[in-house]
Amino acid sequence: MEIRELRYFVAVAEELHFGKAAQRLEIAQPPLSRAIARLERQLGVTLLERTSRKVTLTEAGAVLLTEGRAILSAVAAAERRTQQAAQRRPRLVLAVKSGTAGELLAKLLDAYRAEPGAATVDLLLCEAHQQQKLLQNGQADVALLHLPFDSAVGLDTEILYTERQVAILPTSHSLAGRSQIRVAEVTELSELPMARWPGPDGNYPEGPGAEVRNLTQLFQLIALGRATVIIPESASTDLRRDLAAVPVLDAPPVKTVLAWPSQSRLRAVADLIRVATRL
């Protein structure tokens, strides 16, 4: 199986339309159809069911789509990291969820910058659950994750600190003046629906709460009395004046970690981790 054939198949499997896949790949449709048919003959399985009205994945096709995405991500990561290794001054891409770990991040970057031979650090601000994919496909070298909310499957991690969680409420809310609160009180007494974050697959869980993707959007909804949320305390740093953060006694602690691909051998990553653990 060639990488080109795998790339063709993934495009068709994701689009479920040969014409759209051909446009995405910038090739004509007939050679794309022939390439997929040749791949099926090589593997001895049917990957796609085709009718005049639609294209669907077979069970074998679904397996190859999952494996193919991982392989293509690994190839892209290998290309980028090989090119990076040849640079005279290395660069390091750090993925961080927008609006999180601000104080820690500033301290970490300042301390690392002072190291002899430190690489240039490019920040890649992203949304919930994107860091793992960015690490796997080589777009990022290292990321800040918050466990258990983020997935660290297939990654190596180093715990930086553990923190409590807080409920974010409008300052006008009756519970906003409390010194502490419990999860049940947030969900039952606040009368505000819990905001919903997308899962790793991009889909939102069922529920009445507003769908959110970042803290800016979330905090605006809370200030308007449309939602509430329980989040790590560090995410409430520099909170808007019309919002209050109330510690939640029985919410599980959150671990902030640095994460990187287990196969990474970049010296700059090792140096950044060493500086982070020293902090």
C-alpha positions as CSV (number, residue, x, y, z in Angstrom):
1,M,0.0,0.0,0.0
2,E,1.4,3.4,-1.0
3,I,1.0,6.6,1.0
4,R,-0.6,8.2,-2.1
5,E,-3.2,5.5,-2.3
6,L,-3.9,5.8,1.5
7,R,-4.3,9.6,1.1
8,Y,-6.7,9.1,-1.7
9,F,-8.8,6.6,0.3
10,V,-9.0,8.8,3.4
11,A,-10.2,11.7,1.3
12,V,-13.0,9.6,-0.2
13,A,-13.9,8.0,3.1
14,E,-14.2,11.4,4.8
15,E,-16.1,13.1,2.0
16,L,-18.1,10.0,1.0
17,H,-18.3,11.5,-2.4
18,F,-15.8,10.8,-5.2
19,G,-16.3,14.2,-6.9
20,K,-15.7,16.2,-3.7
21,A,-12.7,14.0,-2.8
22,A,-11.2,14.6,-6.3
23,Q,-11.6,18.4,-5.9
24,R,-10.0,18.2,-2.4
25,L,-7.0,16.2,-3.8
26,E,-6.9,18.4,-6.9
27,I,-7.0,15.5,-9.3
28,A,-9.5,14.2,-11.8
29,Q,-12.2,11.8,-10.6
30,P,-11.5,8.8,-13.0
31,P,-7.9,8.2,-11.7
32,L,-9.2,8.5,-8.2
33,S,-11.8,5.9,-8.8
34,R,-9.2,3.6,-10.4
35,A,-6.8,4.1,-7.5
36,I,-9.5,3.1,-4.9
37,A,-10.5,0.0,-7.0
38,R,-6.8,-1.0,-7.2
39,L,-6.4,-0.6,-3.5
40,E,-9.4,-2.8,-2.8
41,R,-8.0,-5.5,-5.2
42,Q,-4.6,-5.4,-3.4
43,L,-6.2,-5.8,0.0
44,G,-8.8,-8.3,-1.1
45,V,-11.7,-6.4,0.6
46,T,-14.4,-4.0,-0.3
47,L,-13.7,-0.6,1.4
48,L,-16.6,1.4,0.0
49,E,-20.1,0.5,-1.0
50,R,-21.1,2.6,-4.1
51,T,-24.5,3.3,-5.5
52,S,-25.7,5.9,-7.9
53,R,-26.9,8.0,-5.0
54,K,-24.3,7.6,-2.2
55,V,-21.0,6.2,-1.0
56,T,-20.8,4.4,2.4
57,L,-17.9,2.8,4.3
58,T,-17.9,-0.9,4.9
59,E,-16.6,-2.3,8.2
60,A,-13.2,-2.9,6.7
61,G,-13.2,0.6,5.2
62,A,-14.0,2.1,8.7
63,V,-10.9,0.3,10.1
64,L,-8.7,1.5,7.3
65,L,-10.0,5.1,7.7
66,T,-8.9,5.0,11.4
67,E,-5.6,3.4,10.7
68,G,-5.0,5.6,7.6
69,R,-5.6,8.8,9.5
70,A,-3.0,7.8,12.1
71,I,-0.5,6.8,9.4
72,L,-0.9,10.0,7.5
73,S,-0.6,12.0,10.7
74,A,2.6,10.2,11.5
75,V,4.0,10.8,8.0
76,A,3.2,14.5,8.3
77,A,4.8,14.7,11.8
78,A,7.9,12.9,10.6
79,E,8.3,15.3,7.6
80,R,7.9,18.4,9.8
81,R,10.2,17.2,12.6
82,T,12.9,16.1,10.1
83,Q,12.8,19.6,8.5
84,Q,12.9,21.2,12.0
85,A,16.0,19.2,13.0
86,A,17.9,20.7,10.1
87,Q,17.2,24.3,11.1
88,R,20.1,26.3,12.4
89,R,17.9,27.7,15.3
90,P,15.3,25.1,16.3
91,R,11.6,26.1,16.8
92,L,9.2,24.5,19.2
93,V,5.4,24.6,18.8
94,L,3.5,24.7,22.1
95,A,-0.3,24.0,21.9
96,V,-2.4,25.6,24.6
97,K,-6.2,26.0,25.0
98,S,-7.1,29.7,24.6
99,G,-7.5,31.4,27.9
100,T,-6.0,28.7,30.1
101,A,-2.8,28.5,32.3
102,G,-1.9,32.1,31.7
103,E,0.2,32.7,34.7
104,L,2.0,29.3,34.5
105,L,2.5,29.8,30.7
106,A,4.2,33.2,31.2
107,K,6.5,31.9,33.9
108,L,7.4,28.8,31.8
109,L,8.2,30.8,28.7
110,D,10.3,33.3,30.6
111,A,12.3,30.6,32.4
112,Y,12.8,28.6,29.2
113,R,13.8,31.7,27.2
114,A,16.7,32.3,29.7
115,E,18.1,28.8,29.0
116,P,21.3,28.6,26.8
117,G,20.4,27.5,23.3
118,A,16.7,27.8,23.9
119,A,14.6,27.2,20.8
120,T,12.1,29.8,19.6
121,V,8.7,28.9,21.0
122,D,5.7,29.4,18.8
123,L,2.3,29.3,20.6
124,L,-0.5,27.5,18.9
125,L,-3.8,28.6,20.6
126,C,-6.5,26.0,20.1
127,E,-9.9,24.9,21.3
128,A,-11.0,22.0,23.5
129,H,-9.7,18.6,22.7
130,Q,-7.5,19.7,19.8
131,Q,-4.1,19.3,21.4
132,Q,-3.9,15.6,21.1
133,K,-4.5,15.7,17.3
134,L,-2.1,18.6,16.9
135,L,0.6,16.5,18.6
136,Q,-0.1,13.4,16.6
137,N,-0.1,15.0,13.2
138,G,3.1,17.0,14.0
139,Q,1.6,20.5,14.0
140,A,2.6,20.8,17.7
141,D,5.6,19.4,19.6
142,V,4.4,19.8,23.1
143,A,1.0,20.8,24.7
144,L,-0.5,21.8,28.0
145,L,-3.3,19.4,28.9
146,H,-5.8,19.4,31.8
147,L,-6.6,15.9,33.1
148,P,-9.1,14.3,33.2
149,F,-10.8,16.7,30.7
150,D,-8.2,16.2,27.9
151,S,-7.0,12.9,26.5
152,A,-3.4,11.9,26.9
153,V,-3.6,8.5,25.1
154,G,-0.5,7.8,23.2
155,L,1.4,10.7,24.8
156,D,4.0,11.0,27.5
157,T,3.2,13.5,30.3
158,E,4.8,15.3,33.1
159,I,2.5,16.7,35.9
160,L,3.2,20.3,36.6
161,Y,0.6,21.0,39.3
162,T,-2.8,19.9,40.7
163,E,-5.6,22.4,41.4
164,R,-9.2,22.6,42.5
165,Q,-12.2,23.5,40.4
166,V,-14.5,26.5,40.7
167,A,-18.0,27.4,39.5
168,I,-18.3,30.5,37.4
169,L,-21.5,32.5,38.1
170,P,-22.8,36.0,37.4
171,T,-21.9,38.3,40.3
172,S,-25.6,39.1,40.7
173,H,-26.4,35.4,41.4
174,S,-27.5,34.4,44.9
175,L,-24.7,31.8,45.1
176,A,-21.9,34.1,43.9
177,G,-21.1,35.4,47.4
178,R,-20.6,31.9,48.9
179,S,-17.1,31.0,50.1
180,Q,-17.6,27.4,48.7
181,I,-20.2,25.3,47.1
182,R,-20.9,21.7,46.1
183,V,-21.6,20.3,42.6
184,A,-25.2,19.5,43.4
185,E,-25.8,23.1,44.3
186,V,-24.3,24.3,41.1
187,T,-26.4,21.9,39.0
188,E,-29.7,22.1,41.0
189,L,-29.9,25.4,42.9
190,S,-28.3,27.8,40.5
191,E,-31.1,27.2,37.9
192,L,-28.5,27.8,35.2
193,P,-27.8,25.0,32.7
194,M,-24.3,23.7,32.5
195,A,-22.5,24.7,29.4
196,R,-21.6,21.9,27.0
197,W,-18.2,21.4,25.5
198,P,-17.6,19.3,22.3
199,G,-16.1,15.9,22.8
200,P,-13.0,14.6,21.1
201,D,-15.1,13.7,18.1
202,G,-16.4,17.2,17.8
203,N,-19.9,16.3,18.9
204,Y,-21.7,17.9,21.8
205,P,-23.3,15.8,24.6
206,E,-27.1,16.0,25.0
207,G,-28.4,18.6,27.4
208,P,-30.1,21.9,27.7
209,G,-27.0,24.0,28.2
210,A,-25.4,26.2,25.6
211,E,-22.8,24.8,23.2
212,V,-19.4,26.5,23.7
213,R,-16.0,26.2,22.2
214,N,-13.8,28.7,24.1
215,L,-13.7,30.7,27.4
216,T,-14.5,34.0,25.8
217,Q,-17.8,32.7,24.4
218,L,-18.5,30.8,27.7
219,F,-18.0,33.8,30.0
220,Q,-20.2,36.0,27.9
221,L,-23.1,33.5,28.1
222,I,-22.6,33.2,31.9
223,A,-22.6,37.0,32.4
224,L,-25.9,37.1,30.5
225,G,-27.4,34.5,32.9
226,R,-27.6,31.8,30.2
227,A,-25.2,29.2,31.6
228,T,-22.8,28.2,34.3
229,V,-19.7,25.9,34.3
230,I,-17.3,24.2,36.7
231,I,-13.7,24.6,35.5
232,P,-10.1,24.5,36.8
233,E,-9.3,27.5,39.0
234,S,-6.5,28.7,36.8
235,A,-8.9,29.2,34.0
236,S,-10.7,31.9,36.1
237,T,-7.6,34.1,36.3
238,D,-8.3,37.7,35.3
239,L,-12.0,37.0,35.4
240,R,-14.5,39.6,34.1
241,R,-15.8,41.9,36.7
242,D,-19.4,40.7,36.2
243,L,-18.4,37.1,37.0
244,A,-17.5,35.3,40.2
245,A,-15.5,32.1,40.8
246,V,-16.7,30.0,43.7
247,P,-14.6,26.9,44.9
248,V,-16.5,23.6,44.4
249,L,-15.7,21.3,47.3
250,D,-16.5,17.9,45.8
251,A,-15.4,18.5,42.2
252,P,-12.4,16.2,41.3
253,P,-9.0,17.9,41.2
254,V,-7.5,18.8,37.9
255,K,-3.9,17.9,36.9
256,T,-2.2,20.3,34.5
257,V,0.5,18.4,32.5
258,L,2.9,18.9,29.7
259,A,2.3,16.3,27.0
260,W,4.4,15.2,24.0
261,P,4.4,12.3,21.5
262,S,6.0,9.2,23.1
263,Q,8.3,8.9,20.1
264,S,9.6,12.4,20.3
265,R,13.4,12.8,20.5
266,L,13.6,16.6,20.2
267,R,16.1,18.1,22.5
268,A,14.1,21.3,22.8
269,V,11.1,19.3,24.1
270,A,13.3,17.7,26.8
271,D,14.7,21.1,27.8
272,L,11.3,22.7,28.1
273,I,10.1,19.8,30.3
274,R,13.2,20.1,32.5
275,V,12.5,23.8,33.0
276,A,8.8,23.2,33.7
277,T,9.5,20.6,36.4
278,R,12.0,22.9,38.0
279,L,9.3,25.6,38.2
